Amino acid sequence: MASISVPSRAPSAAEDAENIRKAVQGWGTDEKALIEILGHRTAAQRAEIAVAYEGLYNEPIIDRLHSELSGDFRSAMMLWTVDPAARDAKLAHKAMVWVLIEVACASAPDHLVAVRKAYREAYSASLEEDVLKQFLVRLVSSYRYSGELVDDELARAEAAELHDAVVVRVVSSRSKAQLKATFERYRLDHGKAVDELAAVLKTAVWCLTSPEKHFAEVIRSSIVGLGTDEESLTRAIVSRAEIDMKKVKEEYYRTTVVNGDTSGYYNVILLTLVG
């Protein structure tokens, strides 16, 4: 469930584009106006605004945000404003293992296809070609059945395969519901959770079956200790705000901690997206 609030009657894309232009012209930037507009629009609405803005002012809205904003606030606003598939393609291009797993396992099948297309357009290479480890290649190249039907016999058989560490084909090709059944069968048959096999598999399992747990942990890890990992915090909140941030909050409701670990307009946009 998404956490952002969107007006029941939002202004037209052209009107939003004009108001954004007003917010970035002159001696100063009206950051509150930018948050009020972009922070309360869906991905489809933001895409229409971007088209309208470039048509009216002959420049990409992303370029204007980059030149007008700075720091963590700029990073958050740019990640939020860009097309979600292009955003995930950019994140995947960094080739960090846990981010690749998030993109591959916590995305809907159609979104993952869009990410792979956006990646090729942006970097003139396939995502699969740029992922070095075979396990991750299998994750990003598959298209899973997204329904809820479960084959109990298949769960029993593949739980046995998991016990022998034959995990790549199983994890990369089965539906989330089927994987839940297989992992439960593995626990019953072998007396331990499947995510004990490896830290990477654990992340993949969480992203596939309980993404809210994974992203709640990302948020928790980013704000504990002496410093804040703004990059991870931003990624988690921006990428899940339109998907399941309400579930993430139920898993780990720490708005007050986010509020205490961030400041300024960066704090405002994060809290706007958290809802």
Sequence and secondary structure as in RCSB ss.txt:
>XXXX:A:sequence
MASISVPSRAPSAAEDAENIRKAVQGWGTDEKALIEILGHRTAAQRAEIAVAYEGLYNEPIIDRLHSELSGDFRS
AMMLWTVDPAARDAKLAHKAMVWVLIEVACASAPDHLVAVRKAYREAYSASLEEDVLKQFLVRLVSSYRYSGELV
DDELARAEAAELHDAVVVRVVSSRSKAQLKATFERYRLDHGKAVDELAAVLKTAVWCLTSPEKHFAEVIRSSIVG
LGTDEESLTRAIVSRAEIDMKKVKEEYYRTTVVNGDTSGYYNVILLTLVG
>XXXX:A:secstr
       TT   HHHHHHHHHHHHSSSS  HHHHHHHHTTS HHHHHHHHHHHHHHHSS HHHHHHHH  HHHHH
HHHHHHS HHHHHHHHHHT  HHHHHHHHHSS HHHHHHHHHHHHHHHSS HHHH  SHHHHHHHH     S   
 HHHHHHHHHHHHTT  HHHHHHS HHHHHHHHHHHHHHHSS GGGS HHHHHHHHHHH HHHHHHHHHHHHHSS
SS  HHHHHHHHHHHTTTTHHHHHHHS  HHHHHHH  HHHHHHHHHHH 
